[in-house]
Amino acid sequence: MAASAPRLKPPPLDPKGSTINKEAARGTLARPLFVVELVLALIRQIEAVETHDLRARVLRPGQPIDAARIASDAEALHFGAFDGERLVGVASLFFNEEDCRLRKFAIEVDQRGKGLGAAMLTHMADHLRQSGHKRLWCDARIEALGVYRRAGFTPFGPRFTKNDRPYQKMELLLGANIPG
Ligand SMILES: CC(C)(COP(=O)(O)OP(=O)(O)OC[C@H]1O[C@@H](n2cnc3c(N)ncnc32)[C@H](O)[C@@H]1OP(=O)(O)O)[C@@H](O)C(=O)NCCC(=O)NCCS
C-alpha cells in the first residue's frame, strides 16, 4: 500500500480490561479442564514496560532486559494474561496500515500447555476484528506452530532463520472464521 495511506490507529486502552469469555476459549473447548483454568485467568491490556521482564526471561534468556525492548513499543498494544495478580503471559501488537504484527509472545514456563497462549491469540484477534483490522501476522518459532495453526493462522513464505532459530511466517485473515 502507498506510504501515504491512512494508518489505522490501535484502539484505546480499555480501562475495565476484559476477561476471557466463551469466544476467547473457542478452540480449547475440546479440553474442558483447560477451560476451567482459563476462566480463572484474565487477559487485559498492559503497558509496554510491564512486558519486558517476561519477554526477557522467556525469549531472551541470559541477555540484558534491554534486549527485550522494541523501539516502537510505545506505539504498540500490549496484552497480559494474569493468574490472579501474577502476570504469566505477554504479547504485543504492532500496527501498519490494515495489517498488524504480533511480536514477543511468551507464556511463563510453568503456565504452558493450559490453553493460555491460544486464549491470548483468540482475544487479540477478536480485539483486532472489532477495530477493523484485516490481518494479523507474525514470525513464528517452529516449535510454536501448533498454537498458531489451531488459532486459524496459515503459513506464508518460506521458512527462514533468525539468530540461528528456524521461523515460519504465519497469518490470520481476520474476516475468516477460526476453526472449531
Ligand atoms: C508458544 C507459547 C506462547 C504457547 O503458549 P501456551 O500457553 O503453552 O499455548 P497453549 O497451551 O495454548 O498450547 C500449547 C501448545 O504450545 C506448545 N508448546 C511449546 N512449548 C511448550 C512448552 N514448553 N510447554 C507446553 N507446551 C508448549 C505445545 O506443543 C502445544 O502445542 P501442540 O498442542 O501443537 O503440541 C509458549 O509455549 C511459549 O511462551 N513458548 C516459548 C516462547 C515462544 O516460543 N513464543 C512464541 C514465539 S513465536
PDBQT file of the ligand as one rigid body, heavy atoms in Angstrom, charges set to zero:
ROOT
HETATM    1  C1  LIG A 201       4.332 -20.715  22.322  1.00  0.00    +0.000 C 
HETATM    2  C2  LIG A 201       3.649 -20.348  23.642  1.00  0.00    +0.000 C 
HETATM    3  C3  LIG A 201       3.406 -18.851  23.702  1.00  0.00    +0.000 C 
HETATM    4  C4  LIG A 201       2.329 -21.105  23.691  1.00  0.00    +0.000 C 
HETATM    5  O1  LIG A 201       1.694 -20.809  24.911  1.00  0.00    +0.000 OA
HETATM    6  P1  LIG A 201       0.852 -21.947  25.683  1.00  0.00    +0.000 P 
HETATM    7  O2  LIG A 201       0.022 -21.265  26.696  1.00  0.00    +0.000 OA
HETATM    8  O3  LIG A 201       1.759 -23.009  26.136  1.00  0.00    +0.000 OA
HETATM    9  O4  LIG A 201      -0.039 -22.496  24.480  1.00  0.00    +0.000 OA
HETATM   10  P2  LIG A 201      -1.301 -23.437  24.585  1.00  0.00    +0.000 P 
HETATM   11  O5  LIG A 201      -1.407 -24.034  25.931  1.00  0.00    +0.000 OA
HETATM   12  O6  LIG A 201      -2.450 -22.688  24.064  1.00  0.00    +0.000 OA
HETATM   13  O7  LIG A 201      -0.897 -24.536  23.551  1.00  0.00    +0.000 OA
HETATM   14  C5  LIG A 201       0.135 -25.465  23.873  1.00  0.00    +0.000 C 
HETATM   15  C6  LIG A 201       0.986 -25.642  22.653  1.00  0.00    +0.000 C 
HETATM   16  O8  LIG A 201       2.226 -24.982  22.822  1.00  0.00    +0.000 OA
HETATM   17  C7  LIG A 201       3.275 -25.916  22.553  1.00  0.00    +0.000 C 
HETATM   18  N1  LIG A 201       4.355 -25.655  23.441  1.00  0.00    +0.000 N 
HETATM   19  C8  LIG A 201       5.509 -25.074  23.048  1.00  0.00    +0.000 A 
HETATM   20  N2  LIG A 201       6.342 -25.031  24.085  1.00  0.00    +0.000 NA
HETATM   21  C9  LIG A 201       5.681 -25.581  25.150  1.00  0.00    +0.000 A 
HETATM   22  C10 LIG A 201       6.026 -25.852  26.495  1.00  0.00    +0.000 A 
HETATM   23  N3  LIG A 201       7.243 -25.545  26.965  1.00  0.00    +0.000 N 
HETATM   24  N4  LIG A 201       5.110 -26.423  27.332  1.00  0.00    +0.000 NA
HETATM   25  C11 LIG A 201       3.885 -26.744  26.864  1.00  0.00    +0.000 A 
HETATM   26  N5  LIG A 201       3.509 -26.532  25.585  1.00  0.00    +0.000 NA
HETATM   27  C12 LIG A 201       4.417 -25.973  24.736  1.00  0.00    +0.000 A 
HETATM   28  C13 LIG A 201       2.704 -27.277  22.788  1.00  0.00    +0.000 C 
HETATM   29  O9  LIG A 201       3.413 -28.155  21.958  1.00  0.00    +0.000 OA
HETATM   30  C14 LIG A 201       1.283 -27.101  22.391  1.00  0.00    +0.000 C 
HETATM   31  O10 LIG A 201       1.172 -27.266  21.017  1.00  0.00    +0.000 OA
HETATM   32  P3  LIG A 201       0.667 -28.636  20.425  1.00  0.00    +0.000 P 
HETATM   33  O11 LIG A 201      -0.673 -28.902  21.058  1.00  0.00    +0.000 OA
HETATM   34  O12 LIG A 201       0.613 -28.398  18.957  1.00  0.00    +0.000 OA
HETATM   35  O13 LIG A 201       1.698 -29.630  20.831  1.00  0.00    +0.000 OA
HETATM   36  C15 LIG A 201       4.508 -20.789  24.854  1.00  0.00    +0.000 C 
HETATM   37  O14 LIG A 201       4.753 -22.163  24.747  1.00  0.00    +0.000 OA
HETATM   38  C16 LIG A 201       5.831 -20.057  24.955  1.00  0.00    +0.000 C 
HETATM   39  O15 LIG A 201       5.917 -18.987  25.562  1.00  0.00    +0.000 OA
HETATM   40  N6  LIG A 201       6.879 -20.631  24.362  1.00  0.00    +0.000 N 
HETATM   41  C17 LIG A 201       8.225 -20.058  24.457  1.00  0.00    +0.000 C 
HETATM   42  C18 LIG A 201       8.316 -18.745  23.678  1.00  0.00    +0.000 C 
HETATM   43  C19 LIG A 201       7.765 -18.872  22.272  1.00  0.00    +0.000 C 
HETATM   44  O16 LIG A 201       8.068 -19.803  21.564  1.00  0.00    +0.000 OA
HETATM   45  N7  LIG A 201       6.954 -17.876  21.906  1.00  0.00    +0.000 N 
HETATM   46  C20 LIG A 201       6.344 -17.836  20.602  1.00  0.00    +0.000 C 
HETATM   47  C21 LIG A 201       7.251 -17.148  19.675  1.00  0.00    +0.000 C 
HETATM   48  S1  LIG A 201       6.602 -17.219  18.029  1.00  0.00    +0.000 SA
ENDROOT
TORSDOF 0
